[in-house]
Amino acid sequence: GDFNGLDFGACRDAITAALVTKKAGEASTNYRLRDWGVSRQRYWGAPIPMFNLPDGGEIAVPADKLPVLLPENVVMDGVTSPLKADATWRKATINGQDVERETDTFDTFMESSWYYARFTCPDYDKGILDSERANYWLPVDQYVGGIEHAILHLLYARFFHKLLRDDGHLSSDEPFKRLLCQGMVLAESYYKKRDDGGMDWFNPAEVEVNCDERGHILGATHIPSGTLLEIGGTTKMSKSKNNGVDPQTTIDRYGADTVRVFTMFAAPPEQTLEWNNDGVAGAQRFLKRLWTFCQQHATVLHSAAASLNKQGHCKEIEDDQALASRRQEIHSALEKALADFERNQFNTVIAACMTMLNAIYKTLPGEAATPQQAERVAAEGIGLLLRLLAPVAPHICHKLWQELNFGKDILDANWPTVASDALVQSSVELVVQVNGKLRAKLQVAVDADKQSIEAQAQAEENVQKFIAGKTVRKVIVVPGKLVNIVAN
């Protein structure tokens, strides 16, 4: 028939369309909605502003008697609700009629589902929201939360946002523009079985591990007691498995900036992060390299910073292809990092910072053909790098920003921008191989022809050592990458 060979979804749609065409039916969606139980039998929570009538009905608490405040100095006996036990608070009179307050309270989502809207006007005391201020700030540009929020808090927040919109307090349809669900932090776990079948878990800081040459854990020992432990594997940090890392201990040892750099660099934010002390030490080495370079060349950088324009850019490089290539490398890395910041790919942003620092190191000390230009490129690169890295490592960047004469407070500095002239590549670095082995690197013009590249490669001093007395059989030029000389 007409519907043979279709999958379930396509078949359903085709049959529905056929019935509609024949006016034999119409498409509709049935929602399986259920009542939402929002009350809780506990003391803490937002009071439900309702009075219960003797005949079993309910009426709302009059506006002039709002807000309903919970009683203080209640008795928590763990058995009876303090609100039910407090007759003075529970009983009231409305229009001469005896009534009782509702003793259930709202679940916490009643308070926590629209906090973002109240943050826009925390001092407003004439209603639920100051619509003018709330509409100025909302919706939220970026929401960051765990995946568990996707089916709970975000659902509630969306419900309340639309409720506030329908009631005239907000004009936007959605509470959040973008969502980022961060990954879990993982760490190694270790345990010992008890006689009753349970397990005692030991913190990794108290465990000594024995690894093979590849770094795989072979065994583990509890340092204080010498007890041999079982390996629980890499799992989510949790109290139950006692494999959490005290942030303050790590910060005291490495510094806050280092911990921040490691956390952002170890993995994309939406993926799991495996805690590794070696990785923390690696982040510290990167920051030390930055600090060392700036201290070693502080005088030069301080002076050259004054020559940069308002964007922190230096003049276009003249008559120095190698230096122009270094500057192009710095700005290419910056261009990628700026795009990655917009996509929340902070790990690749830090990787770009490392690339920039490597390129900056190659500009100084004064081995360049034009030393003054090299100093300006180094100052430009450091200024761009500090501004790019500041959101991740604010303390070291702020300190160096002031010391090197870039400005008073890096928080007031403009966000870094790419200099378009720096991306114009006039030369390219090629690897020169002799019989497949690296022998030299050379800078050639981007538009250099094959013959001139071959001649320049063979003229390199170190290349000549390996082709002297031999016959050059072939020269292979891979544009923009390498030159391979085959000689025997």
Secondary structure, 3 states (H helix, E strand, C coil): CCCCCCCHHHHHHHHHHHHHHCCCCCCCCCCCCCCCCCEECCCCCCECCEEECCCCCEEECCHHHCCCCCCCCCCCCCCCCHHHHCHHHHEEEECCEEEEECCCEECCHHHHCCHHHHCCCCCCCCCCCCHHHHHHHCCEEEEEECHHHHHCHHHHHHHHHHHHHHCCCCCCCCCEEEEEECCCEEEEEEEEECCCCCEEEECHHHEEEEECCCCCEEEEEECCCCCEEEEEEEEECCCCCCCCCCHHHHHHHHCHHHHHHHHHHCCCCCCCEECCHHHHHHHHHHHHHHHHHHHHCHHHHHHHHCCCCCCCCCCCCCCCHHHHHHHHHHHHHHHHHHHHHHCCCHHHHHHHHHHHHHHHHCCCCCCCCCHHHHHHHHHHHHHHHHHHHCCCCHHHHHHHHHHCCCCCCHHHCCCCCCCHHHHCCCEEEEEEEECCEEEEEEEEECCCCHHHHHHHHHHCHHHHHHHCCCCEEEEEEECCCEEEEEEC
